[in-house]
Every structure is written in structure tokens, then in C-alpha cells.
Amino acid sequence: MNSTGINHYLEAAKRATEWHQNYLKDMKKCRFDTIAVHGVYSMQEALDFNQGSIIEPVYMSTSQCYRDSDEMEAALSYQIPTWCYSRIANPTIYYLEGVLALLESYGADIEASCIATASGMAAIQTAVDPFLLPDPKNLSGKINFVATTQVYGGTFQQFAVRKHQERGIEWRKVVHSDDLNEWESLIDENTRFLYGEMPSNPGQAFFDLKKVIDLAHKYGIPIIVDSTVATPALMRPLALGADIVVQSVTKTLATGGFGISGAVIARKNLTSRVGSPEMKADFCMYAKTLPNRDNGPNLSPMNAIMALNDIRTLRSRVDMQSRSTMTIARYLSTHKHIEQVDYLGLESHPLHKLASEYLWLVDAENDEQYGKKVNRYGHLMSFHVKGGAQATRDVFDGLQRIWRATDLGRIKSVATIPAISTHSQQGEEGRKLAGIPANLIRLCVGAEHPDDIIKDLDQALSVLDGKKIVTTAPEYSAGGASSAKLRR
């Protein structure tokens, strides 16, 4: 084979990139649902490279073959787009990254990019670690970051143990995230970023995001937002000025529950005191080609395509589940055995008014069903059972339709007791900081009819009236894993 020269590939890549950028510009003009369905996969790509496949193909391949040494050199030096190795890039994963970048920047005149990861926790690490390196211009003082305490249990552990205890990077904790003065009091010259989760899991914490964004940029640092519960169907922090969004794609985005995945979506030219110009210009491309290339928290193509397929119906699904959750929250708020319901959609919630300024069903005003802006508050809620920890366990054990698991975002309703599951490792003091008592049950409402979920909750709560709950299945099924273990 005769060498064609590196310039041949550089020129071909330039033409392909220009065409693709024009395609993305056209896609950005489409409505949210159209973007969710089509993403960055074009008909031309299907016809030219994928046998006309309407659905994005799954590239179950570790690496890419090159035509000659010139193409390999251009690719491995990142001079042309490449699928060189699936630890770095893969076409199927790119389809997922492309649609998430478009959805998170929807309705805003900004450019964003995305890097998919093997889990939501890997996404958090990908988002924060590049900012936590020593600054050669300022080696005095202790590196720190400012983050809310009301976060997912895994996030709490990553910040408190992996960062603070093991690496000596100080986590400055915001306990009252709706207090802007508390945020500002914790920032100094060594603060690398602000971080918040909203709505938080499971406590439904919320803060005035626009004001916190302005605060971060006042000090020249980025703000990172975990928007897993809201998804871009209800809130798009990048459009409001945030620098980076973290998604545990495992959850609401990929509602099917077949695989784990995460994503970081960042605006181009983000704000930061530290880092190279390349990192600030395109954070996700930087992470993909450098730190994540070396650390390897990559997503599998199969998990990417399963997530991508679920995302196509995101807006309508979030709308339906939000409405069902509101119905269930109202029911529980008047139940004699419930002392408190945490759901931002309830007018009685102290943060309801603030949340109503941010949580809007995307494109509702362009929807024939609504024709106006409508608030939606997501499918996650929690409730506090009267009678303490044992009463809470009794109610939880009585659930028959709602699944007992540490999952979130499923098409099936799932409940857990965070104090003994998702947030157990952070200890009693950590749970107090996060506002997670022992009598709290987190409920993630699925796509079932809300009447059936209410029936299950009602019969489970009736155990507190002294009624015995009769389970619908034997303790160990004949063919289940548990019975197999017993037989061994």
C-alpha cells in the first residue's frame, strides 16, 4: 500500500468536521424531543458507513484499523478524529455523548461537549479531579473545594474519604445551601470549584443556582452541578451559566436499569483559576484525551446504546412520572402515619417557590397538550414515618408492589431507607449534616399508575395499625438465586 501522506488525512478530516459541525447547527434548531430521538446520528452517516441502519450501531470493538502509517500518526497525535481505542473513544459512546451535549445546552447559544464514563461516580471524579492539582503559581495554602453536604451517599464518601482524608484536599461543607453568605464565607484563594446537587438525593435540597453561579465566577472558579434527578428535561444548568453538569446516566436518563453509566457535560471556555488553556477551552475533550485516557473510567458500548435508547422518550417520561409523584406526595402528606413529606412540588415545602423558578418541563409551551410553561418537580421524593426507625423498617418491609432496592430512576417504582443503605457509610454525624434521619424512606416513582402505588403504600403503612402484612410470594422462590445458595 502506498502512503498517501498526512496532509491527505488532515484535509479529509477538515471537510468531515465542517460537515458535521453544520449538521450539529441544524440539530440545535430542532425541538428537544427531536434531538432526543435523533441526536448526532445522521442519515448520511447511516448510508455511507452503517449499511443504512436507522438505529445507531453498537461498535463492540476495542480499536480502529488504519489505512496506513500516515493516518495512524495523524490519529494518535489527535490531529484528526479517531476511534483509536475504546478506552478513549468509540462511535457508539460518541452517539450518547453527542445527544447529551445537545440536550444539556438546549435553548442556549452555547457550545458544550460531553464525556461518558462507566458510572455516575466516575463522572464526578472526572469532573472534579482536573481542578485539584497543585497550582505552580500558588503553592501556599491548602487546596480546597466548596460543596453542599446534601448529596448522594457515594458523592459524600468520595469527597469526605477519597479527597479529604486520603489526599488532604479540604472539603468545605455548605450545610444550608440556600444561604448564599454561607457559600461565600468558605471561598478563598485556594478554592478550586463550587459543587452542588439539586434537587438533592434524597433530601430535595435546592439553592438559587443563578446566584451561586455568579458567586463562583466572581472569584474566577467553576461551578459543577449534579443534575441527575432533574435531567435536562426539567433544568439545564449550562444554559443558566454553570460550567459543568454531572449526570448519573444510570438513573433517570437510562430508566431501563440494564446498565450503569455516567456523563460529564461542560460548556466550552469554562471559568477556572487553574488548568491549561486546552482544559478550559474544551474540558470534556481534554478529559477524554488525557486524564481519562490514562485512568480508564470508560463506558462500554453496550451500556451506551441502552442508555441512548431510553433517552429518546425522556421528556414525556419525566412529565408522566412527575405528575404521578405529585399525586402520591399529596396522598402521603395527609396520611396519619407520616410526619413529613419531602417533595419540592408541594406548596408546603419551604423551597417550593425557589424550585418553581428553575424546574420547568422543557418545551411545554410548544406542546399541544399544554401550550404554556408548566412546572414539574421530578420523580424522586422521600417521606418520614412516625414511630422511629423500627416503624420505618416495618412499613418498608410491607411493600409489595414497590421494589426494595438502592436504585433510582427506574421505570418501576423503587424505595430504600437511605440511613441503612445509600448513606450508611457516612456515619451518624454525616447523615445529620445531610439531613437524613433513620425514619426517612426514599421513593422513586416509576411509570405505574399512581393509584396502584398509593394502594401499596396504604397497605404497607397499615402495619402501624397492627395489621399483619401477608406477602404475595414465598421468602425464597424455587428458581431464585437465594434458594440456590441455600441448596449449596
C-alpha positions in Angstrom: 0.0 0.0 0.0 1.4 3.4 -1.0 1.5 6.1 1.6 -1.0 8.9 0.9 0.6 11.5 3.2 -0.6 13.0 6.5 -2.0 16.1 4.7 -4.4 13.9 2.8 -6.0 12.8 6.1 -5.8 16.3 7.6 -7.7 17.7 4.7 -10.3 14.9 4.7 -10.8 15.4 8.5 -11.3 19.1 8.0 -14.0 18.5 5.4 -15.7 15.9 7.6 -15.6 18.1 10.6 -17.1 21.1 8.8 -19.9 18.9 7.5 -20.6 17.5 11.0 -20.5 21.0 12.6 -23.1 22.2 10.1 -25.2 19.1 10.9 -25.0 19.9 14.6 -26.1 23.5 14.0 -29.2 22.2 12.2 -29.9 19.8 15.1 -29.7 22.6 17.6 -32.6 24.3 15.8 -34.8 21.3 16.4 -37.1 20.7 19.4 -36.0 18.8 22.5 -37.9 15.6 21.6 -36.4 15.6 18.1 -32.9 15.9 19.5 -33.5 13.2 22.0 -34.7 10.8 19.2 -32.0 11.6 16.5 -29.0 13.0 18.4 -25.9 13.3 16.3 -26.5 10.2 14.2 -27.3 11.4 10.7 -28.9 9.7 7.7 -25.8 10.4 5.6 -23.7 8.5 8.2 -26.1 5.6 8.2 -26.0 5.3 4.4 -22.3 5.9 3.9 -20.9 3.8 6.8 -23.6 1.8 8.5 -25.5 -0.2 5.9 -28.4 2.2 6.2 -29.1 1.3 9.8 -31.8 3.6 11.2 -30.7 3.0 14.8 -27.2 3.8 15.9 -25.0 0.7 15.6 -23.2 -0.9 18.5 -19.5 -0.9 17.8 -18.4 -3.8 20.0 -14.7 -3.3 19.2 -11.6 -2.4 21.1 -9.9 -0.5 18.5 -9.8 1.0 14.9 -7.7 -0.2 12.0 -5.8 2.5 9.9 -5.2 2.7 6.2 -1.5 3.4 6.6 1.1 4.8 8.9 0.2 8.4 8.0 -3.4 8.0 9.1 -2.3 6.3 12.3 0.2 9.1 13.1 -2.4 11.8 12.4 -4.9 9.9 14.6 -2.8 9.0 17.5 -1.5 12.6 17.7 -5.1 13.8 17.8 -4.8 15.8 14.6 -7.8 14.0 13.1 -11.0 12.5 14.7 -10.3 8.9 15.6 -11.8 5.8 17.3 -8.3 4.6 18.1 -9.1 2.6 21.2 -12.4 2.3 23.1 -10.8 3.4 26.3 -10.5 6.8 24.6 -13.3 6.9 22.0 -15.8 4.6 20.4 -18.5 5.6 17.8 -21.4 4.2 19.9 -20.3 6.1 23.0 -19.9 9.2 20.9 -23.6 9.0 19.9 -24.5 9.1 23.6 -22.1 11.9 24.3 -23.4 13.9 21.4 -27.0 13.7 22.3 -26.3 14.6 26.0 -24.3 17.7 24.9 -27.1 18.9 22.7 -29.8 18.3 25.4 -27.9 20.0 28.2 -27.2 23.0 26.0 -30.8 23.1 24.6 -32.3 26.5 24.2 -29.0 28.3 24.8 -26.5 29.9 22.5 -23.6 28.0 23.9 -21.3 25.2 22.8 -20.9 22.1 25.0 -19.2 18.8 24.9 -19.6 15.6 26.8 -17.5 12.6 28.0 -19.3 9.4 29.0 -18.0 7.3 31.9 -18.6 3.9 33.4 -20.7 5.2 36.3 -22.0 8.4 37.8 -19.3 8.2 40.5 -16.6 8.0 37.7 -18.3 11.1 36.2 -17.9 13.0 39.5 -14.2 12.1 39.7 -13.7 13.1 36.0 -15.4 16.4 36.7 -13.5 17.4 39.8 -10.0 15.9 39.7 -8.5 18.1 37.0 -9.1 21.1 39.3 -7.5 19.6 42.3 -3.9 19.6 41.1 -1.2 21.9 42.6 -1.0 25.4 41.2 2.6 26.2 40.4 1.7 29.9 40.7 0.4 29.5 44.2 1.9 26.6 46.3 1.0 28.1 49.6 -2.2 27.2 51.3 -4.3 24.1 51.3 -6.3 23.1 48.2 -10.0 23.1 48.9 -13.4 22.9 47.3 -16.8 24.1 48.5 -19.7 21.6 48.2 -23.0 21.0 49.7 -23.5 18.3 52.3 -26.8 17.2 50.9 -25.5 15.0 48.2 -25.8 11.3 47.2 -24.0 9.0 49.7 -21.4 7.9 47.2 -20.6 11.6 46.5 -20.3 12.2 50.2 -17.8 9.3 50.5 -15.8 10.4 47.5 -15.4 13.9 48.9 -15.0 13.1 52.6 -12.8 10.0 52.3 -11.1 9.8 48.9 -10.4 13.5 48.6 -10.4 14.9 52.2 -9.0 12.1 54.3 -6.8 10.3 51.8 -5.5 13.1 49.7 -5.6 16.0 52.1 -7.8 18.1 49.9 -10.2 20.0 52.1 -13.9 19.7 51.6 -15.5 22.9 52.9 -19.1 21.9 53.6 -22.1 24.0 52.8 -24.8 22.9 55.3 -27.5 25.4 54.3 -27.2 25.5 50.6 -30.0 28.2 50.2 -27.8 30.6 52.2 -25.5 32.5 49.8 -23.5 34.0 52.6 -22.5 30.6 53.8 -21.2 29.7 50.3 -19.2 32.9 50.1 -17.7 32.6 53.6 -16.0 29.3 52.6 -14.2 30.6 49.4 -10.6 31.7 49.5 -7.7 31.9 47.0 -7.1 28.2 47.2 -10.7 27.2 46.4 -10.9 25.3 43.1 -14.6 24.9 42.5 -18.1 25.1 43.9 -20.2 21.9 43.8 -23.9 21.3 44.4 -26.6 18.6 43.8 -30.1 19.8 43.0 -32.6 18.6 43.7 -30.5 16.5 46.2 -30.9 12.8 46.7 -32.8 12.1 48.9 -33.5 15.3 50.8 -34.7 17.5 48.0 -32.2 20.3 48.9 -32.3 23.2 46.4 -30.5 26.6 46.1 -30.6 29.7 43.9 -28.4 28.4 41.2 -28.1 31.7 39.3 -26.8 33.5 42.4 -24.3 30.7 43.2 -23.1 30.7 39.5 -22.5 34.4 39.8 -20.7 33.9 43.1 -18.4 31.3 41.6 -17.5 33.4 38.6 -16.9 36.5 40.8 -14.0 34.5 42.3 -12.9 33.1 38.9 -13.8 29.5 39.8 -16.2 27.0 38.1 -19.4 25.6 39.4 -20.2 22.0 39.0 -23.8 20.8 39.3 -25.1 17.3 39.7 -28.4 17.4 37.9 -29.2 13.7 37.9 -32.6 14.0 39.4 -33.8 16.9 37.2 -32.2 15.8 33.9 -32.2 18.3 31.0 -36.0 17.7 30.7 -36.5 19.9 33.8 -33.4 22.0 34.2 -30.3 22.8 32.2 -27.6 24.4 34.4 -25.3 25.1 31.5 -27.9 27.4 29.9 -28.0 29.3 33.2 -24.3 29.8 33.2 -22.9 26.8 35.1 -19.6 25.4 33.9 -20.1 21.6 34.2 -23.0 19.3 34.7 -22.7 15.8 36.1 -25.2 13.1 35.3 -25.5 9.6 36.7 -26.9 8.4 33.4 -27.8 5.1 35.2 -30.7 6.9 36.8 -33.5 8.9 35.2 -31.8 9.2 31.8 -31.4 5.5 31.4 -34.6 4.4 33.1 -34.5 0.8 31.9 -32.0 -0.3 34.6 -29.9 -2.6 32.3 -26.5 -1.0 32.8 -24.5 1.6 34.7 -23.2 4.8 33.1 -22.3 8.4 33.8 -21.5 11.6 31.9 -19.8 15.0 32.3 -21.2 17.8 30.1 -19.2 21.0 30.1 -19.5 24.4 28.4 -16.7 25.4 26.1 -14.3 28.1 27.6 -15.3 27.5 31.2 -14.1 29.6 34.1 -11.2 28.4 36.2 -8.1 29.7 38.0 -6.1 26.6 37.3 -5.6 24.3 34.4 -4.2 24.6 30.9 -5.8 26.7 28.1 -6.8 23.4 26.4 -8.6 22.3 29.5 -10.6 25.5 29.8 -11.4 25.6 26.1 -12.9 22.1 25.9 -12.9 20.4 29.2 -14.5 17.2 28.0 -12.2 16.7 25.1 -9.2 17.4 27.5 -10.5 14.8 29.9 -11.1 12.3 27.1 -7.7 12.5 25.5 -5.6 13.0 28.6 -6.6 12.1 32.2 -9.3 9.6 31.4 -7.2 8.1 28.6 -4.6 7.3 31.4 -7.1 6.4 34.2 -9.5 4.4 32.1 -13.0 5.0 33.5 -14.5 4.3 30.1 -18.1 3.2 29.3 -18.9 0.1 27.4 -20.6 0.4 24.0 -23.5 -1.9 25.0 -24.3 0.2 28.1 -24.1 3.4 25.9 -26.6 2.1 23.4 -29.1 1.0 26.1 -28.9 4.4 27.7 -29.2 6.2 24.4 -32.4 4.2 23.6 -34.0 5.2 26.9 -33.2 8.9 26.4 -35.3 9.1 23.3 -38.5 9.4 25.4 -37.0 11.4 28.2 -39.3 14.5 28.2 -42.6 12.6 28.1 -41.5 10.1 30.6 -40.3 12.7 33.1 -43.6 14.6 32.7 -45.6 11.5 33.4 -43.6 10.3 36.4 -43.5 13.9 37.8 -47.3 14.1 37.7 -47.6 10.7 39.4 -45.2 11.7 42.1 -47.1 14.8 42.8 -50.3 12.7 43.3 -48.5 10.3 45.6 -46.8 13.1 47.6 -50.2 14.8 48.2 -51.6 11.5 49.4 -48.8 10.9 51.8 -48.8 14.5 53.1 -52.2 13.9 54.8 -51.6 10.3 56.0 -51.9 9.8 59.7 -48.6 7.8 59.9 -46.5 10.3 58.0 -44.8 13.1 59.9 -43.2 14.8 56.9 -43.1 14.6 53.1 -40.1 16.0 51.2 -41.2 16.9 47.7 -40.4 20.2 46.0 -43.8 20.1 44.2 -45.7 20.5 47.4 -46.6 24.1 48.2 -45.9 23.4 51.9 -42.2 22.6 51.1 -40.1 25.6 52.2 -38.1 25.5 49.0 -41.2 25.1 46.7 -41.2 28.7 45.5 -37.4 28.7 44.7 -37.7 25.3 42.9 -40.6 26.7 40.9 -38.3 29.3 39.4 -36.0 26.6 38.0 -37.9 23.4 37.3 -39.9 23.6 34.1 -40.9 20.9 31.7 -38.9 21.7 28.6 -40.9 22.7 25.6 -44.3 22.6 27.4 -45.2 25.9 25.8 -44.7 24.3 22.4 -46.7 21.2 23.3 -50.3 20.8 22.1 -51.1 19.2 25.4 -50.1 22.3 27.5 -49.4 25.3 25.3 -47.8 27.1 28.2 -44.9 26.8 30.6 -45.6 24.2 33.3 -43.6 23.3 36.4 -42.6 19.7 37.0 -40.6 18.5 40.0 -39.3 15.1 39.1 -40.0 11.5 40.3 -37.9 11.5 43.5 -39.4 12.1 46.9 -39.0 11.0 50.5 -41.2 10.7 53.5 -40.7 10.4 57.2 -42.6 7.7 59.1 -44.0 8.3 62.5 -42.7 6.0 65.2 -38.9 5.9 64.5 -36.5 3.6 62.9 -38.3 0.3 63.6 -41.7 1.5 62.4 -40.0 2.7 59.2 -38.5 -0.8 58.7 -41.9 -2.4 59.3 -43.5 -0.2 56.7 -40.6 -0.7 54.2 -40.8 -4.5 54.7 -44.5 -4.4 53.9 -44.1 -3.0 50.4 -45.3 -5.5 47.8 -45.5 -3.5 44.5 -42.7 -1.0 45.2 -39.3 -2.7 44.9 -36.9 -2.6 47.9 -33.6 -1.6 46.4 -30.9 1.1 46.4 -31.8 2.1 42.8 -33.1 5.4 41.5 -34.8 6.5 38.2 -36.2 3.2 37.2 -39.4 2.6 35.1 -40.5 0.6 38.1 -41.1 2.3 41.5 -38.3 1.7 43.9 -37.8 2.6 47.6 -35.0 2.4 50.1 -34.1 3.5 53.6 -31.0 5.7 53.0 -29.8 5.6 56.6 -29.1 1.9 56.2 -28.2 1.8 52.5 -27.1 4.6 50.2 -25.9 6.9 53.1 -24.9 4.3 55.7 -21.2 4.6 55.3 -21.0 8.3 56.0 -21.9 7.7 59.7 -24.4 9.3 62.0 -22.7 12.7 62.0 -22.5 12.7 58.2 -26.2 11.8 57.9 -27.1 14.7 60.3 -25.2 17.1 58.1 -27.1 15.7 55.0 -30.5 15.8 56.8 -31.1 12.0 56.6 -32.8 10.6 59.7 -33.4 6.9 60.4 -37.2 7.2 59.7 -36.8 8.5 56.1 -37.9 6.4 53.1 -36.8 7.5 49.7 -39.3 6.7 47.0 -38.6 6.9 43.3 -41.9 6.8 41.4 -41.9 4.8 38.2 -44.4 4.6 35.3 -47.1 2.6 37.1 -50.5 4.1 37.6 -50.2 6.2 40.8 -53.4 4.6 42.2 -51.6 1.3 42.4 -48.6 2.8 44.1 -50.9 4.5 46.6 -52.6 1.2 47.3 -49.2 -0.4 48.0 -48.2 2.4 50.3 -51.5 2.3 52.1 -51.3 -1.4 52.8 -47.7 -1.1 53.9 -48.5 1.7 56.3 -51.4 -0.2 57.7 -48.8 -2.4 59.6 -48.6 0.5 62.0 -52.3 -0.1 62.8 -51.4 -3.6 64.0 -52.4 -5.2 60.7 -50.3 -8.1 59.5 -48.9 -7.9 56.0 -49.2 -11.1 54.0 -46.5 -11.3 51.3 -47.5 -12.4 47.9 -44.6 -14.7 47.3 -42.6 -17.2 49.4 -39.4 -16.0 51.0 -37.3 -17.9 48.5 -38.5 -18.7 45.1 -38.0 -22.1 43.6 -35.6 -21.0 41.0 -34.2 -17.9 42.6 -30.5 -17.2 43.5 -31.2 -17.2 47.2 -32.7 -20.7 47.2 -29.8 -21.9 45.0 -27.4 -20.6 47.7 -29.4 -22.4 50.4 -29.2 -25.7 48.4 -25.5 -25.4 48.2 
